[in-house]
Structure formats: C-alpha cells, structure tokens
Amino acid sequence: MATEDLFIVAIELGSSNVTGIAGKKMPDGTISVQAVVQEPSSAFIRRGVIFNLTKSAQCINSIKERIEERLKRKITQVYVGYGGQGIHSVFNVINKSLGGEARISREIVEELERENLKANVGNRTILDVVPQVYSTGKETSLDPVGIIADNIEVVYMNIIARHALKSNIENCFNEANLHIAGCMLTPVSEAKMLLTDSEKRSGCVLVDFGADTTSVVVFKENMLRYVAVIPLGSANITRDIESCQLDEQEAESLKLKYGSAVNETATIEEGKEFIYTFPGGSGITKQKFSEIVEARSKEILINVAQQIKESGLDKSALIGGVVFTGGGSGLKNIIPAFTKITGISQVRIVKSIQNVVFTKTSGPKETEGRFIGAISILDEGTQNCCGTEFSDDENHGIFNPQTTEATAAQEDVKTTEETEQKPKGPGFLDRWKKKLQDIGTTIVGEDE
C-alpha cells in the first residue's frame, strides 16, 4: 500500500482534552490532516493518568465515531499518546564476562536485555527500555554485535511507572473495543518532531508547558537522554488566581489577558490599579495579580531547571538551547523569566508545525498548536488504521477492530461484517517492551 493511501489515526490522552486525529503522510513529507476532534478529559484523566475507565472508554468511542463520520471509513486501530505524573526513568548497569575473548552475538545482547527486565523497580512496571551505551573494554558502541571482547557492559535507561498507568490504558481501550497499534510517550514524540536534527545532535531541551503537567525532554548526540514530567502546569496558575474569589473562567480570562512570568508593575501607583473589580467596590490590584502569576511561574521554571540539571547535561552541553511548546508557553515573558533562572539564552517557542495541512473537512484547526501532541503521535504511525469506506446510510455503531495486516490485504474484498471481526493483535505488554532506539523516559518524583 502506498504511503499516501495509509490512514493513520492517533489519540492523545491529555489532562485537559483527549484529542483524536486522522490523516495521511504524503510522499513529499507533509501530513494531510483529514479529521481532528477534541473532548474534555478532566472528568476521567488527572495529571495524564486515567482514573475513571467508564468515562474514558465513552470518550474514546465518541471520538472514534466522530472521526469515522468525517472520514466515511471505519477505524480498526489507533496509536495512543500518553504521559503524566508517575512516569520516570532509572538507569541500570549490567556487566557480563564472556569467559575469554569471543565475538558478541545478537543472542548475547538479547540475554542482557532479558536480564535488565528483571531489575528491581519496586512496585513499578518497566514500560520501555533504552540502551544508552555498550562498553567492550576501552571501546564504546551503540551496537556491539560482531565486536570481539572478553567482557561487555551496558547502561540501560528503564522507563517505569505505576502498574495502573499501563493497565488503565489497556483496560480503557479494551472497554472501548478498539485495538492499540502502538503506545508512545507524547512529549518524546513531540521532541522528535519539533527539534531539528542539528538541535538533537548538539544538545537541546524540549519543554512542554501543559495544563496539569510540564514535560522536560533532553536530546544529545541524536539520542534521548532524559525525560521528566513535573506535576505542575498552567492550570496551577489559574487556580492560584481563583483564590482571589474568582471562578475558573474569570481567572483563566485574567491570566490570558494580564498574566506575565515577570512582574511588569513599574511604579507603586501603577500597582494599586484594579484589573478586576468586585460588586462591592473592592478588587484585585495589578501588583497582587502580578505577584501571584510570577510566583507560580517561577516555581514551575525552577523545577524545569532542576530537571535539566538532573539530566547530567549543563548549559554548555546544550548547544541547541531550549524549545518551549504547550499552552503555558504562551504566557507573556516566559523566555526572559526562564533565561534569568537558567542562564540559557537560546530559547524559542513553537506554536505550530511546518508541513502540516488541514483539509477543509478536518474540523477545527484555528489553533494548530493545541494539536501538536496528537500530530506528533500520528507522525510516528506506520500502519493503516482504517478499513473500507461506508455510505451515509450504513450503521456507524461500535465494532470489533481488525488487525492492520488483514485490513490492508483484504480491504477491497471483505464485507462489512467480516471487517468487524476482532483480531488477536500483539499483546499490550509486548508492544510496550519493544525497543525503540530514540524513545526515552519521564520522571516526576512522588505520585499523588
């Protein structure tokens, strides 16, 4: 099947919204978005983690059906983007003696991988593994197969999280009766798409300043070196403003209109001006409002700076600088505030993606930035996610998904009833354990 004939469908599980997107990767490298829908997720996702399976499954089904209506095709499987509090990385070093000089085989490497999966991670689950470097004597390599040595040592980066994170995603999509083609860490997928090859090679940080969480992703020498998810985001700023006796909508509106990561009050008199007046005549002064926003913004940026430090790479090693994205990156003066805290001056903000085209029927597209996470998941997809076209008078109800291979091979000959048969796809854990050369980890500290 030609690349342009592949319909790829991705669902991003965000704390504010679940985003569903469908599109094609064209031969010239552009992504043609055919459908995009969003539904609020605060009722069943908190800090990126599903806590209500019934409501999440209902949302997934609703998004699937809305995309099917746009595409006029049945969805057979989806790629899933996830993140959230509780995911973090730990390093594990394994050393193996070969009993004399011997050629390192693929079997030896696989034995090391199995040994790593036995690592004690407490009550956590290993979601994915990223080998950082293999050492054979004085030599280091990313692929040791074929090297002659008497000893081999490997450093693994293990992505771990509470078991519930993985099982809740699996159970949600099982309840929605929708096959998962692959799971990806959304901030890592974003970094792959948004950072240039030069930035990933020379050392660069992606900061996704989201609503409930802020993700920090570090690349160096074209390899993911570190990922951290901080359980703070722009919604914390809004909640702080709400403490001034405002409702959420009023607080959010004031944040967008007057919020700044740096206190811009020039004089005492200016600071006494009201930016919001209550019915009784009292109000919120510009000085008080500025102090609230600046304090929380500073806390988040200090945490970002600490996570960059935890990566083991200082600003001299991060020649590519820092790239901000996410809704919180729109906060006024975010760059000077960050530079003052970290000393990193090479900072840019990404609000849209190049080489992405929205079709007329794709749906809302006025704010492309809010779809960056979902687009990055779609960009990583390689398998067809849709079956045969259907006419407007067909029943668009829930169906049992079918494997991509059967869909691609038999798409033109299968009946609607045959297409709705559920496959025995690869196990969820097997997909999560699959080694990706440049996927990485997240870390946050304590869970809720």
Secondary structure, DSSP 8 states (H G I E B T S, - for coil): --GGG--EEEEEE-SSEEEEEEEEE-TTS-EEEEEEEEEE-TTTEETTEE--HHHHHHHHHHHHHHHHHHHTEEE-EEEEEE--TT-EEEEEEEEEEEEEEEE--HHHHHHHHHHHTT---TTEEEEEEEEEEEEETTEEES--TT-EEEEEEEEEEEEEEEHHHHHHHHHHHHHTT-EEEEEEEHHHHHHHHHS-HHHHHH-EEEEEE-SS-EEEEEEETTEEEEEEEES--HHHHHHHHHTTT--HHHHHHHHHHH-BSS----SHHHHTSEEEE-TTS-EEEHHHHHHHHHHHHHHHHHHHHHHHHHTT--TTT-TTEEEEESGGGGSBTHHHHHHHHH----EEE--S-TTEEE-TTS---S-GGGGHHHHHHHHH--S--EEEE--TTS---------HHHHHHHTTT--HHHHT-------HHHHHHS--TT------SS--
